[in-house]
Each structure stands twice: as C-alpha cells, then as structure tokens.
Amino acid sequence: MFVTAVLLFLAPQHVSGQSADVLTEHRVADIRSVGQVVVSPAGDMVAYTVIVPRRPFDDPDGAAWSQLHLLDVASGVSRVFVGGEVNVGGVGFTPDGTDVLYLARREGDQARVLYSIPVSGGESARALEHQTSIGNYAVSPTGEQIAFLATDPEPEVRKSLRAEGFKAVAYEEDVRFSRVWIASRVEGGMSFDRARLLDLEGNASSLAWSPTGDRISVALAPTPLVDDDYMHRRLHIVDPVSGAVVARVSNPGKLGATSWSPDGRHLAFISAETINDPKEGRLMVADATTGEFRDLVPGFEGHFTLAAWPDESTIRYLADIGTETEVGELGADGSDRGALVEGGQAAFSSFSISSDGSVMALRGETAGHPGELFLWAGSGEPERLTNSNPWLDDVALARQEVIRWTARDGLELEGILVRPLNEVEGRSYPLIVHVHGGPEAHNRNGWLTSYSRPGQVSAARGIAVLYPNYRASTGRGVEFSMLDHADMGGREFDDIVDGVDHLIATGLTDGERVGVTGGSYGGYATAWLSTYYSDRFAAGVMSVGISNQISKVGTSDIPDEMFLVHNRLRPWDDWELFLERSPVYWADRSNTPLLILHGTEDKRVNPGQSMEMYRHLKLRGQAPVRLVFYPGEGHGNRNAAARLDYNLRSLRWLEHYLVGPGGDMPDRDLDYEEESGTPTAMIP
C-alpha cells in the first residue's frame, strides 16, 4: 500500500442517527484507540498502531483491525502506512531507523510474516517468512541477523488423519513448542533467510538481542501450558552462534518485560518478588554474566511495569502507584529515584525511548479519552499528538474522581467513581459496581468505558458507577496484593460492600438500587455478591465468572497459578473452605436477578462454571436468571457482534432492575439497530 498524508484520524462515517450529546452502546462500539507505540532509534519518528473496531452488519464479523501509522516528530505530521482491513502487530524499527518492521498475515500469506517498509514511504515487502507464523522477533545491533520465535509445525501425518475424521486430542499432551530461530540478512536488501534453529530446552516466549550483539536473552518455560507460562518462565542468556545457555537468571516468580543495558553488562527486568507474589512488579537488575540479580526498590508500594536504559547507569521506568502512573528514573544501583512525569496527567500503559533517551513515546489515556499517542521531549509534560475519536470532543462526559473509604477491618481502600451526568446535589442515584478481574489487576484513573464496562454510558442515564480497587488489587505493593491469600471471596469482597456503604453514607447512592457486574474474578465477585450478599444488590451481570471453587480447580488451565498466588491451598487441604467460598453454596440466599454471560471456548474459566450457577439458581426459583453463551468466544469477547450484544444486553438488564419496571426478565431478543435521538438521564 502506498503511503499518503492524511489527517491524524477521521471520525466514524456512520454518524446518522447517533447522538452528539452523550455516549451510547453503539458509539462505544465505534471507539478507536492507539495500541503499540515505538519511537525510532534517533527519536525522529514514531510508529504506532490504531485499533479500529469492525461494524456489525457492515463488516465481516471479527476482532478489531490494527493499522500502522507513522508520525514525523519534527513536523507533527502523521501518515497511514498500512491501512484498511489489516492486523498489524510487532512494530519496530531497523537499527539504522531507515525501515519500519511489522508482523501481519496479508493476502497470499499462509502464516504471519515479518514485513518491512521504508520510513520514506513505498510498498511493504516481505522481510522474513517461515513455515509457521512468526511471533516475537529481535534484530541484531548491526541489522545483519534476526532472532525470531515460531511454533513447531503440525506433523503431516496428523493433518492427513484429521482430514479423514480422526480428530481426537490428548488434553495437555498435544502441544507444540515455540522455538528460537536465527536468520541472516540477504546481501543488498531488507530480507532474511537461511534460518537455523537454536537447540534450547523449553517453550520460548520472548527474546531480546544484547546491544553488543554477542548474546540473546530468552524467556523459557518448561512447556507451552499456560500454568508454566505464568509461573515458571525464567530468563536465559544464550550464545547466538552455538545456542549454548551461558547464564541463567532464576527470577523468583512471574516474569514481565526485560531490557538490556547499552553496554550489554546488565539486564533490567520486571519480576514477582517470590513464587507466591500474584503479579510481576518488582524492578530487578541482573548481571548478564553470572545471572545474579537484586531488587532495586525493596518494599515499593506500587508495581513497576516497564524499564529501559537511557544510558548504562540509568534506568527509566513506568510504574502503577495507586490509581495513577509514574514515569521516572533511578540509578542502576537503585539510587536517586525520581519522577520525570508525575501521576495525574494521564494514565500511561507503555512507553518507548530513543537510543539516547531524549525522546519518549507513550500510550496514555484519561477520563476524557481512550489510549492516545503522547510524546515527551526531555522535559515538561508529555504532549498528546493524536485524537482517535474527534467526535468525543462533542460528547458530554460525567465527572470522574478517585474516592477512598475504610474497610470494616480498618484497611484504607480506594476506587474510581463516575458520577451521574447532570447530577443534582442532594439527590440519591442508582449505582453499578464494576469489579475488575485478576484479582491481580486494578483500575487506573483513565478511560473506564468499554463493551464490558458501563462507565459513561450508564452515567449518561443517571446511574453512578464505582470501580473499586479492593484488597489484592495491584498498584499498592506486594503485601497489599497478597491480602486475599487463602481467603478467596472473603474480606476482598467485603471491601466492595464497604465501598457501597460509603457511597450510601455520602447520600449519592440509593441503597435499594445497587447493581454489580464484572468478568473473570469480577464475575466471581458478581456471583458472590448476588448470592451471599443478595440482600444488598438489586441486579447482577456475571461474565466468565467462578461459581464453584472446587470444580474450578478441576476445569481451569491455571490450577497451579490459583494455588501459588491466590488460594494457597488445594481443595483436598480444606474441602469445606472451597465449598463455602463458592457462590453456588449460597444459592438459597439469592433474590438478585442475575444475567450470566460466557464464551463457549473459555479455557481459563470453564463455561461449566456459568452452567452450575444458572442451574442452582434456576432450581431454587427465587429470582430471575438467564444464561447466554457466545459461541466461539473465549475468556471475554473479541468479535464485534458479540461485544455489541454483551454491551446492549448487560446494560439493559441492569437498567431494567435498577431504574426500570423490574419484575420479569427483559425480553430475550435484542434490537441491534441504533436508536435515533438523544438519550436522556433515566432518573428525574
């Protein structure tokens, strides 16, 4: 595709019938956002992806498109490099900054291919093909070699047998490993071939070439199984010529991002503190020769998420601290930590720095807009350079604020409240509590509206929305994130009720009109609050949630992760506890109308969890219950139609019981056509 100069973004083309005043479910389905951001080595260009949702009824159903854009830092002009119906990922630059690299499966490709395109413009060209899809990759400092990941091909005999109807699968045995390959550059061009396999033991999931070009860091897990990937990935330093492992970094638990120092002597990496730490969030530095490492900021009451080296003695980091994010620097020995970008300007989720660290591209969001491209040029505040949804500038958005309350045991907690739009002082309003998953996750003070998060859509209809960061959330250090261990469904969910009580005490919330929703662990919370605490909740929407802690262990792909960083017990250690912390056990208490949503291909939380919840409530017959399956979807919905259905269906259910007539369930079928006119707040 030829590169052409365009405006940064165009507004959605299908605006007829849409309100220009408030956010609706259909407009949420239109929202674009910036995805990956990568700055060139010289800091003069930024490559970034734009996530463009498909339109139900107009586009073939599927996940959102991902398009490639390139921004010239000096002029501020952005160009579409690869647009249309494409899925671009793995964006990077060649070491000399002359070409942009990206991964995609384009017309005629049998698998995902590495493409290159000159920053000056022109056609994309295949830089590297392989028998199977190319995963992560890293270009050597000279640009003469490329290391990449690719999964083993399926044996031909199995393909032949499957074509004859023999489709039996040996569960957790029919797995294919991801391997490390190295290809050499073809003289006179931007293409690579003659790939050779490195004989490494384990499943490779990430890699990075050292700046000195003599070693590669590789993360290896014992098998491709998710539990091993979560809990047992360890860093290895590999000789790219012989394939020998020259050093091992025995990170103590979950592993996050890694970064080489410019002199190749050290590796910064994000790691769990111990094997029982629920989330990688400690900033470690390892000696690349011996593998020995140390925690640079012991006791840090936050979670580090990224690290990079502007020079050999300094590390730049991104960290979550409470509901805010901080970009800062510290010495490679842990000294002189200080913020470059204070929290509160935007919630940043990633960054990329130039070779000398003087230019930094960031992905950030605020309460007023989803993820956008920001640029920091050595001092001051980052400047926002994109506007993916210009139509949002004309949408009335409700006020969003961080709130704090005290749990019944004295623990100080915080969350984010989206207040009702056009709120009248002294009036009480319905409330929806949205519970995040994990629980090793948290809500940042950024954009909080999506197909599964009610946010501004409900606020526009006079319903407040609370996003609680209950105990075991991230952003407040290791100790806080471990406060739910061996206490699943206990004090962590009491915290949510205490947050609701706080809002009732302020007068904002009508205690008789409180709903709850969430996915995964948030779905577990929804099921628990709709049964054990049913007298407190007037409606619930449970998505891909846990209903039976005993059968969850037997049907999930992460039983070891659940044991090591959450439950700290096996079911046979305390059958009674696992049973009593299961929402199905408390089904006799439930008078809360519950909508249950689940993808049929969910491997994390088996769809049977939702079936159990439905059946136990249905047999009791004490409150309306409906179970909706999404064929082909997994642990959350990816495709446009399923996302729109989820958003329309869940909000209709909550509004029906919080502000509508209540009683019998709303009709099973939905009208997917967008309503014309301006929705108004449902609370007089």
PEBEL-V990172 format. One record per residue. RES is the residue in one letter. SS is DSSP state (alpha for helix, beta for strand, coil for the rest). PSI is psi in degrees with one decimal (999 if undefined). Layout:
((RES SS PSI) (RES SS PSI))
This chain:
((M coil 131.7) (F coil 144.6) (V coil 133.6) (T beta 147.3) (A beta 134.5) (V coil 169.3) (L coil 156.5) (L coil -48.9) (F coil 154.3) (L coil 148.5) (A coil 156.6) (P coil 143.8) (Q coil -17.6) (H coil 67.4) (V coil -8.7) (S coil 133.3) (G coil -7.7) (Q coil 147.7) (S coil 138.3) (A coil 7.1) (D coil -42.4) (V coil 165.7) (L coil 135.2) (T coil 170.6) (E alpha -40.6) (H alpha -33.5) (R alpha -31.6) (V alpha -38.7) (A coil -14.8) (D coil -14.2) (I coil 127.8) (R coil 161.2) (S beta 157.2) (V beta 138.4) (G beta -102.4) (Q beta 142.3) (V beta 131.7) (V beta 124.5) (V beta 147.2) (S coil 160.2) (P coil -38.2) (A coil -9.8) (G coil 13.1) (D coil -11.7) (M beta 150.8) (V beta 121.5) (A beta 137.7) (Y beta 157.3) (T beta 151.7) (V beta 124.7) (I beta 118.9) (V beta 110.2) (P coil 148.6) (R coil 157.5) (R coil 117.3) (P coil 141.3) (F coil -27.6) (D coil -40.0) (D coil 155.3) (P coil 137.6) (D coil 146.0) (G coil -176.0) (A coil 165.9) (A coil 152.6) (W beta 158.0) (S beta 112.9) (Q beta 153.4) (L beta 129.6) (H beta 156.3) (L beta 129.0) (L beta 130.5) (D beta 118.0) (V coil -41.1) (A coil -44.1) (S coil -21.2) (G coil 7.2) (V coil 131.9) (S beta 139.9) (R beta 145.8) (V beta 117.9) (F beta -44.4) (V beta 104.6) (G coil -172.4) (G coil -151.3) (E coil 76.7) (V coil 161.9) (N beta 91.0) (V coil 139.0) (G beta 179.2) (G beta 45.6) (V beta 139.5) (G beta 177.7) (F beta 153.2) (T coil 156.6) (P coil -30.6) (D coil -1.4) (G coil 10.6) (T coil -20.9) (D beta 148.1) (V beta 136.5) (L beta 145.8) (Y beta 157.8) (L beta 138.2) (A beta 158.6) (R coil 99.1) (R coil 178.2) (E coil 128.3) (G coil -11.9) (D coil 138.0) (Q coil -16.9) (A coil 177.8) (R coil 131.1) (V beta 150.8) (L beta 123.5) (Y beta 157.0) (S beta 150.6) (I beta 129.5) (P beta 144.0) (V coil -19.0) (S coil -9.5) (G coil 166.8) (G coil -159.6) (E coil 147.1) (S coil 143.9) (A beta 145.2) (R beta 121.3) (A beta -30.8) (L beta 128.8) (E coil 155.1) (H coil 167.5) (Q coil -35.8) (T coil 174.3) (S coil 140.5) (I beta 131.9) (G beta -127.2) (N beta 152.3) (Y beta 162.0) (A beta 130.2) (V beta 138.0) (S coil 157.9) (P coil -30.7) (T coil -12.0) (G coil 5.6) (E coil -16.3) (Q beta 159.1) (I beta 130.5) (A beta 138.1) (F beta 161.5) (L beta 142.1) (A beta 142.4) (T beta 145.4) (D coil 140.6) (P coil 154.8) (E coil 132.8) (P coil 139.5) (E alpha -34.2) (V alpha -34.2) (R alpha -38.7) (K alpha -44.7) (S alpha -43.5) (L alpha -39.4) (R alpha -37.0) (A alpha -23.8) (E coil 4.5) (G coil 0.5) (F coil 94.1) (K coil 16.6) (A coil 140.7) (V coil 127.2) (A coil 108.6) (Y coil 129.9) (E coil 13.2) (E coil -33.5) (D coil 69.4) (V coil 151.3) (R coil 133.5) (F coil 149.7) (S beta 126.6) (R beta 162.4) (V beta 127.0) (W beta 153.6) (I beta 126.9) (A beta 153.5) (S beta 149.6) (R beta 138.2) (V coil 131.8) (E coil 131.5) (G coil 10.8) (G coil 172.7) (M coil 64.0) (S coil 156.7) (F beta 145.7) (D beta -163.2) (R beta 46.1) (A beta 137.2) (R beta 146.2) (L beta 134.7) (L coil 130.4) (D coil 81.1) (L coil 142.6) (E coil 122.7) (G coil -178.0) (N beta 119.5) (A beta 138.7) (S beta -14.2) (S beta 157.8) (L beta 155.1) (A beta 135.8) (W beta 136.3) (S coil 149.7) (P coil -22.9) (T coil -9.1) (G coil 4.5) (D coil -1.2) (R coil 160.5) (I beta 135.2) (S beta 134.7) (V beta 132.9) (A beta 124.2) (L beta 136.7) (A beta 156.8) (P coil -37.4) (T coil 171.5) (P coil -1.4) (L coil 145.5) (V alpha -40.9) (D alpha -42.9) (D alpha -38.6) (D alpha -40.7) (Y alpha -49.3) (M alpha -19.8) (H coil 22.3) (R coil 132.0) (R beta 149.2) (L beta 136.6) (H beta 139.8) (I beta 123.5) (V beta 139.8) (D coil 118.3) (P coil -14.6) (V coil -53.9) (S coil -22.1) (G coil 6.4) (A coil 143.8) (V beta 117.1) (V beta -15.7) (A beta 151.0) (R beta 137.0) (V beta 109.0) (S coil 66.1) (N coil 138.9) (P coil -5.0) (G coil -139.1) (K coil 144.2) (L beta 134.9) (G beta -142.6) (A beta 153.4) (T beta 158.2) (S beta 130.8) (W beta 145.1) (S coil 153.1) (P coil -27.6) (D coil 0.5) (G coil 11.4) (R coil -21.0) (H beta 160.2) (L beta 126.6) (A beta 139.2) (F beta 155.0) (I beta 129.7) (S beta 159.8) (A coil 158.1) (E coil -39.7) (T coil 175.2) (I coil -20.3) (N coil 0.4) (D coil 123.1) (P coil -23.1) (K coil 135.0) (E coil 128.4) (G coil 2.0) (R beta 140.1) (L beta 111.4) (M beta 153.2) (V beta 129.4) (A beta 146.7) (D beta 122.7) (A coil -11.6) (T coil -44.6) (T coil -22.7) (G coil -3.9) (E coil 144.5) (F beta 165.1) (R beta 153.5) (D beta 120.0) (L coil -29.5) (V coil 72.3) (P coil 139.4) (G coil 12.3) (F coil 125.2) (E coil 61.6) (G coil -167.9) (H beta 119.5) (F beta 143.0) (T beta -28.4) (L beta 155.8) (A beta 145.3) (A beta 160.6) (W beta 108.2) (P beta -26.0) (D beta 176.1) (E coil -10.9) (S coil 3.0) (T beta 140.5) (I beta 129.5) (R beta 140.3) (Y beta 160.7) (L beta 133.4) (A beta 146.3) (D beta 125.5) (I beta 104.1) (G coil -131.6) (T coil -1.9) (E beta 172.2) (T beta 154.8) (E beta 133.8) (V beta 124.5) (G beta -176.0) (E beta 155.8) (L beta 163.0) (G beta 156.7) (A coil -13.6) (D coil 4.3) (G coil 1.3) (S coil 162.2) (D coil 44.0) (R coil 133.8) (G beta 154.2) (A beta 137.1) (L beta -37.8) (V beta 110.5) (E coil 156.3) (G coil 155.7) (G coil -18.2) (Q coil -44.5) (A coil 162.4) (A beta 107.4) (F beta 138.3) (S beta -12.7) (S beta 160.6) (F beta 164.1) (S beta 135.8) (I beta 151.9) (S coil 170.1) (S coil -37.0) (D coil 0.8) (G coil 2.7) (S coil -20.6) (V coil 136.9) (M beta 125.6) (A beta 138.4) (L beta 151.4) (R beta 122.9) (G beta 156.6) (E beta 161.7) (T beta -179.8) (A coil -18.8) (G coil -9.6) (H beta 150.8) (P beta -167.9) (G beta 129.0) (E beta 168.2) (L beta 127.3) (F beta 154.3) (L beta 133.9) (W beta 127.8) (A coil 40.6) (G coil -18.7) (S coil 168.7) (G coil -162.2) (E coil 147.7) (P coil 144.6) (E beta 130.1) (R beta 128.8) (L coil -8.4) (T coil 157.4) (N coil 88.5) (S coil -24.4) (N coil 72.8) (P alpha -26.2) (W alpha -22.4) (L alpha -22.1) (D alpha -22.6) (D alpha 7.5) (V coil 133.4) (A coil 121.9) (L coil 142.4) (A coil 160.4) (R coil 138.2) (Q beta 137.3) (E beta 155.6) (V beta 131.1) (I beta 159.7) (R beta 147.4) (W beta 168.0) (T beta 126.3) (A coil 164.9) (R coil -21.2) (D coil 9.4) (G coil -4.7) (L coil 133.1) (E beta 130.2) (L beta 162.7) (E beta 162.1) (G beta -175.7) (I beta 132.1) (L beta 127.0) (V beta 114.3) (R coil 158.3) (P coil 139.6) (L coil 140.8) (N coil 37.7) (E coil 138.9) (V coil 123.9) (E coil 134.9) (G coil -5.3) (R coil 143.9) (S coil 144.7) (Y beta 157.6) (P beta 160.6) (L beta 136.5) (I beta 127.5) (V beta 120.0) (H beta 119.5) (V beta 124.2) (H coil 160.4) (G coil -167.0) (G coil -98.4) (P coil 1.8) (E coil 70.1) (A coil 176.7) (H coil 166.8) (N coil 121.5) (R coil 155.7) (N coil 68.9) (G coil -142.2) (W coil 122.9) (L coil 33.5) (T coil 128.2) (S coil -173.4) (Y coil -26.6) (S coil -2.2) (R coil 120.6) (P coil -36.3) (G alpha -120.9) (Q alpha -23.6) (V alpha -46.1) (S alpha -37.0) (A alpha -35.7) (A coil -18.2) (R coil 17.8) (G coil 23.9) (I beta 124.3) (A beta 154.2) (V beta 127.2) (L beta 131.0) (Y beta 93.7) (P beta 139.0) (N beta 81.1) (Y coil 169.1) (R coil 144.1) (A coil -3.0) (S coil 160.9) (T coil 178.2) (G coil -6.1) (R coil 20.1) (G coil 170.4) (V alpha -46.8) (E alpha -45.9) (F alpha -39.0) (S alpha -11.5) (M coil 9.1) (L coil -7.6) (D coil 1.3) (H coil 132.2) (A coil 19.9) (D coil 36.1) (M coil 133.1) (G coil 10.3) (G coil -110.5) (R alpha -27.0) (E alpha -38.9) (F alpha -23.1) (D alpha -35.8) (D alpha -37.6) (I alpha -43.9) (V alpha -38.8) (D alpha -35.0) (G alpha -39.8) (V alpha -43.3) (D alpha -36.2) (H alpha -44.1) (L alpha -31.1) (I alpha -42.3) (A alpha -30.4) (T alpha -14.3) (G coil -6.8) (L coil -38.4) (T beta 134.7) (D beta 110.7) (G beta -16.8) (E beta -5.5) (R beta 64.2) (V beta 128.3) (G beta 165.7) (V beta 143.8) (T beta 163.4) (G beta 163.9) (G beta 151.9) (S coil -117.7) (Y alpha -29.3) (G alpha -29.3) (G alpha -37.4) (Y alpha -46.2) (A alpha -41.8) (T alpha -44.3) (A alpha -40.2) (W alpha -46.1) (L alpha -22.3) (S coil -5.0) (T coil -71.5) (Y coil -41.3) (Y coil 34.0) (S alpha -32.0) (D alpha -11.1) (R alpha -11.1) (F coil 127.5) (A coil -13.5) (A beta 153.6) (G beta 148.4) (V beta 109.3) (M beta 127.1) (S beta 131.8) (V coil 47.6) (G coil 166.8) (I coil 134.4) (S coil -21.3) (N coil 107.1) (Q alpha -26.8) (I alpha -52.9) (S alpha -22.6) (K alpha -45.3) (V alpha -37.7) (G alpha -8.7) (T alpha -0.6) (S coil 159.3) (D coil 5.4) (I coil 47.6) (P alpha -34.6) (D alpha -39.9) (E alpha -43.8) (M alpha -41.7) (F alpha -46.7) (L alpha -37.7) (V alpha 4.4) (H alpha -73.3) (N alpha -39.4) (R coil 12.3) (L coil 150.3) (R coil 155.6) (P alpha -38.3) (W alpha -10.8) (D alpha -29.1) (D coil 77.1) (W alpha -38.6) (E alpha -41.5) (L alpha -46.2) (F alpha -37.4) (L alpha -45.6) (E alpha -18.7) (R coil 20.4) (S coil 125.8) (P alpha -32.1) (V alpha -28.0) (Y alpha -26.6) (W alpha 20.5) (A alpha -26.9) (D alpha -17.8) (R alpha -15.7) (S coil 123.3) (N coil 18.7) (T coil 118.5) (P beta 126.2) (L beta 125.3) (L beta 129.5) (I beta 127.7) (L beta 137.0) (H beta 139.9) (G beta 139.6) (T coil -18.9) (E coil 21.7) (D coil 120.3) (K coil -22.3) (R coil -53.7) (V coil 107.1) (N coil 138.3) (P coil -20.9) (G alpha -24.8) (Q alpha -41.9) (S alpha -35.8) (M alpha -42.0) (E alpha -44.4) (M alpha -47.6) (Y alpha -49.1) (R alpha -42.0) (H alpha -40.8) (L alpha -38.8) (K alpha -42.2) (L alpha -34.8) (R alpha -40.1) (G coil 27.7) (Q coil -16.4) (A coil 155.7) (P coil 140.1) (V beta 138.6) (R beta 136.8) (L beta 125.4) (V beta 122.5) (F beta 146.2) (Y beta 101.8) (P coil 133.9) (G coil -11.6) (E coil 154.6) (G coil -129.6) (H coil 70.4) (G coil 153.1) (N coil 136.7) (R coil -32.6) (N coil 150.5) (A alpha -46.0) (A alpha -42.8) (A alpha -34.5) (R alpha -44.2) (L alpha -42.4) (D alpha -46.2) (Y alpha -49.1) (N alpha -49.0) (L alpha -45.6) (R alpha -44.4) (S alpha -42.8) (L alpha -35.8) (R alpha -41.9) (W alpha -49.3) (L alpha -44.2) (E alpha -33.9) (H alpha -39.0) (Y alpha -18.3) (L alpha -33.5) (V coil -10.2) (G coil -154.9) (P coil -23.5) (G coil -156.8) (G coil -129.7) (D coil 156.4) (M coil 150.3) (P coil 160.9) (D coil 146.6) (R coil -39.6) (D coil 151.2) (L coil 152.3) (D coil 108.6) (Y coil -6.9) (E coil 141.9) (E coil 132.5) (E coil 141.9) (S coil 166.0) (G coil 176.7) (T coil 114.8) (P coil 144.0) (T coil 159.6) (A coil 138.8) (M coil -6.0) (I coil 120.9) (P coil 999))
